[in-house]
């Protein structure tokens, strides 16, 4: 799997797609943001700055203020790959976020998505 594309991909380019996916299934932008805040520790202000600056995924996760300690509880298959088996740490973090957004779109309650 060629991971270099993920490293350079702008978070700002993918963020609206996360919101669209959630809204198509009756969920909200606020829920997408809550997932991002929970996973990374970013605040609303810092997330907006990342979007405005068009930060790539590599720097988005590298500079995340506080990756959630329950991140290892995120398991399953996303894009044909078992998350817990992904060797590249950055790709694994991106897939964690993808998995959480998928769970939101599938109607899971926030308590379960946020591993409470």
N, C-alpha and C positions, 0 to 999 in steps of 0.2 A: 504494500500500500504506500503510495507517494504522499507523504505528510507535509511536504514543503508548501503546498497550496494552502493548507489550513493555517500555517504559521503566518502567512502574509494576508490572509483574508481579514477584511475590516469588520470589526464587531458592529459598527454602525450600518453596514450593508446587510447583515444578518438579523439584527434586532427587529426591524419592521416585519420580517418574515415570521419571527417568533410570535409577534403580536397578531399578525394576520391569521396564523394557524390557530391561535387561542380564540380569537374573536369569531372565526368561522364555526367554532364548536360551542359558542355561547359563553366563553370565558372572557376575561378582561385584561387590558394592558396593565392594570394595577396588580393583578395576580402574576403576570409575567415578571413585573418588576420585583414583586415580593420574593419570587423564586431566585432571581438574580442577586438580590440583597442577601438572602439567606445563604446562597452558595458561596458568594465572594466577599461579603462584608462591605461592598460599596454602598454609599448613601445615594439618595436621589440626586444631590448636587454633583457628586463625583461621577455617577453614571452618565448624567447629561454632558459633563465635560468630556468623557470618553467618546461619546457619540459625536459631539461637536468637533473633536480633534481627529476623528476617524482612526482611532487606535486599532491596531491589528490584534488578533486573538492571542498571539504570543505575549504581547505587552499587557493585554487585558488581564490575563491570568498571572503573569509574572508580578504585576504590581497590585494584585488583589489584596486589599487590606487584611482580610481574615478569612481564609478558606475554611468552610464549616468543618468541624471535627467529625460530623456524621457523614462526610462525603463517601466514606468506604461502605456505607449502607446502601448506596445506589448500585443496584445490580440489574442485570438483564441484557437483552440484545437490542442494539440500535444500529441501523444501517448495515445489518448482517454480521455485526461483530459483537461478541460478548464483552461488555464493558470491563469487567474485572480481568480479562485476559489481554487487554490492549497494553502494549509495552511502552509506547511513547507517552510520557506523563502529560504533555500538552494536549495531545489528541484525546487522551482519556478524559481530561477535564472538559474539553469541548463536548465530548459525547455524554458526559454527566449532565451538562446543561441541556443538550438535545433530549436526553431521556426524561428529564424533569418537565420540559415543555410538552413532550409527547404525553406524559401522564396527565398533565393539565388538560390537554386537548381531548383526552379520552374520558374526562369527567371524574377523575380521582379527586377525593376531597383534599384540601390543602394540608390537613394534618398528616395525611399519609405521604403526600408528595414531599413535605418538609421533614419526613422521618421523625415525627414527634412521638 
